[in-house]
Amino acid sequence: MNQTAPVLEVKKLSKQIGKRKIVEDITFEVQKGEIFGFLGPNGAGKTTTIRMLVGLIRPTEGMIQIGGYPLQDQFIEAISQVGCIVENPELYPYLTGRENLEHFARMMTGVTDEWIHEIIRLVELEERIDELVKTYSLGMRQRLGIAQALLGSPKILILDEPTNGLDPAGIRELRAFIRKLVHEQGISVFISSHILHEIQLMCDRVAIINKGKIVYTGPVRELVHEEETRIEWRLDPLQSGVQVLKELSFVRPVEQTEEHLYVYMPLDRIAEVNEQLTAKQIKVTGIRPVQATLEDLFLQLTGGETKS
Ligand SMILES: Nc1ncnc2c1ncn2[C@@H]1O[C@H](COP(=O)(O)OP(=O)(O)OP(=O)(O)O)[C@@H](O)[C@H]1O
């Protein structure tokens, strides 16, 4: 493997199915030891891209290089650098966690018992590894799936929406676990999601895909203005309150419903805004900071459309 090459390099990748371009001209790189997010709304083309990355479908155009090897020309060398879970991990429910790993290890070459032992430790399944998989929670199955993906000592782990179906505690565990994995093993992780907040918490860099095209690639911290927070204002009467807020230069309205207005603004200016509203006889019935959403981000990046 060429040590200086990015672990994953994607250039001008496209996929057309029938007359429809599902993925169009996408380019990005994932570096060693990086957690790279692939963010986009449902139907944006994330799974189709991932299926191309792991060799399940052929690109119509473009190049994929993994660990310095072109996937199209040196498939075995390239694909042996990848561990992946696309859709759900394939596990045998009537075998134990350990038996599952041993079964998959037998189908590969060079997986030692020591490595299996180490992987079980990494995914924190030591205590339950000799129990049947059918007794595992979804989060444990997800971790066993990742253990399976790690058997071949990949340079990059590719995970398609791994938090789907997990509860908030499960999501927190997975996040911590992925960070530990990257820290201890120095591998790269490519992770897709449609939830901005998840990607913000987990990833170093991100590519955002919408309608098959990349609309942003860069550091996650530059995505949402850090000095601004999304605030929900409940006002009575709402419309007059909205007018007052819209006149303030440091307030950026993003969404309005029948009951509230969502804006981006600096958190430390809430009191000032509150005073102005009260002075104009507008009742403030609620103020709440909320998480920024992917939709807000699209407004910021593209002027708005998120649906494909
Ligand atoms: N084999 C196919 N034939 C026709 N259309 C397809 C095919 N595969 C995917 N599509 C369409 O391409 C678009 C992108 O699908 P894809 O599954 O890649 O999106 P996604 O970003 O992973 O979204 P989701 O999170 O909903 O799976 C969708 O509109 C889907 O219906």
The ligand as a Gaussian input file, in Angstrom:
#p B3LYP/6-31G(d) Opt

LIG

0 1
 N      -31.751000       0.149000      -8.508000
 C      -32.399000       1.301000      -8.522000
 N      -33.246000       1.592000      -9.524000
 C      -33.916000       2.759000      -9.552000
 N      -33.788000       3.733000      -8.644000
 C      -32.951000       3.521000      -7.620000
 C      -32.203000       2.303000      -7.501000
 N      -31.442000       2.382000      -6.387000
 C      -31.705000       3.585000      -5.832000
 N      -32.612000       4.262000      -6.562000
 C      -33.141000       5.612000      -6.276000
 O      -32.050000       6.493000      -6.121000
 C      -32.262000       7.436000      -5.087000
 C      -31.119000       7.369000      -4.083000
 O      -31.222000       6.163000      -3.331000
 P      -30.234000       5.804000      -2.134000
 O      -30.758000       4.555000      -1.499000
 O      -28.862000       5.782000      -2.644000
 O      -30.443000       7.057000      -1.197000
 P      -29.986000       7.274000       0.302000
 O      -29.359000       8.607000       0.352000
 O      -29.196000       6.112000       0.780000
 O      -31.349000       7.345000       1.034000
 P      -31.942000       6.407000       2.174000
 O      -31.323000       6.907000       3.413000
 O      -33.413000       6.704000       2.073000
 O      -31.592000       4.996000       1.799000
 C      -33.606000       7.102000      -4.497000
 O      -34.555000       7.980000      -5.052000
 C      -33.868000       5.676000      -4.948000
 O      -35.245000       5.454000      -5.091000

